[in-house]
Amino acid sequence: MRIVPSRKVLLLVGLLGCNVMFAAPDPPPPIPPPPGLPIDGWITFVVFLSLVFGLYKIYRIKKASN
């Protein structure tokens, strides 16, 4: 046995769904970042450390192959 929804129920659900969709409030404005905290503060240190580590690994590989 199939359940057949009536047109009145479908119309009511459709109208209520539109009201909910259009009644959403605006989102709050974004919070500004705190002053004095740069986004990329440690990027220079991380790049330098990765270069040193890469050179160390290359040195170890070449030393092991000799």
C-alpha positions as CSV (number, residue, x, y, z in Angstrom):
1,M,0.0,0.0,0.0
2,R,1.4,3.4,-1.0
3,I,1.0,6.5,1.0
4,V,-0.2,9.4,-1.2
5,P,0.3,12.8,0.4
6,S,-2.5,15.3,-0.2
7,R,-1.9,18.5,-2.1
8,K,-2.8,20.6,1.0
9,V,0.0,19.0,3.1
10,L,2.6,19.4,0.3
11,L,1.6,23.1,-0.1
12,L,1.8,23.7,3.6
13,V,5.2,22.1,3.9
14,G,6.5,24.0,0.8
15,L,5.3,27.3,2.2
16,L,6.8,26.7,5.6
17,G,10.1,25.6,4.1
18,C,10.3,28.9,2.2
19,N,9.7,31.0,5.3
20,V,12.4,29.2,7.2
21,M,14.8,29.5,4.3
22,F,14.3,33.3,3.9
23,A,14.1,34.1,7.6
24,A,17.7,33.4,8.4
25,P,19.5,36.3,10.1
26,D,22.7,37.9,8.7
27,P,25.9,36.3,10.0
28,P,27.8,38.3,12.6
29,P,30.8,40.3,11.3
30,P,34.2,38.5,11.5
31,I,36.3,39.0,14.5
32,P,39.5,41.1,13.7
33,P,42.8,39.4,14.5
34,P,44.6,40.5,17.7
35,P,47.3,43.2,17.0
36,G,50.9,42.3,17.0
37,L,50.5,38.6,16.0
38,P,51.8,38.1,12.5
39,I,50.4,35.1,10.5
40,D,53.8,34.0,9.3
41,G,55.9,34.8,12.3
42,W,57.9,31.5,12.4
43,I,58.0,30.9,8.6
44,T,61.6,32.0,8.2
45,F,62.8,29.7,11.0
46,V,60.9,26.7,9.6
47,V,62.3,27.3,6.1
48,F,65.9,27.6,7.4
49,L,65.4,24.5,9.6
50,S,64.1,22.4,6.7
51,L,67.0,23.5,4.5
52,V,69.5,22.5,7.2
53,F,67.7,19.1,7.7
54,G,67.7,18.5,3.9
55,L,71.4,19.2,3.6
56,Y,72.1,16.9,6.5
57,K,70.1,14.1,4.9
58,I,71.9,14.5,1.6
59,Y,75.3,14.5,3.4
60,R,74.4,11.3,5.2
61,I,73.2,9.6,2.0
62,K,76.4,10.5,0.2
63,K,78.6,9.5,3.1
64,A,76.9,6.1,3.3
65,S,77.3,5.4,-0.4
66,N,81.1,6.0,-0.3
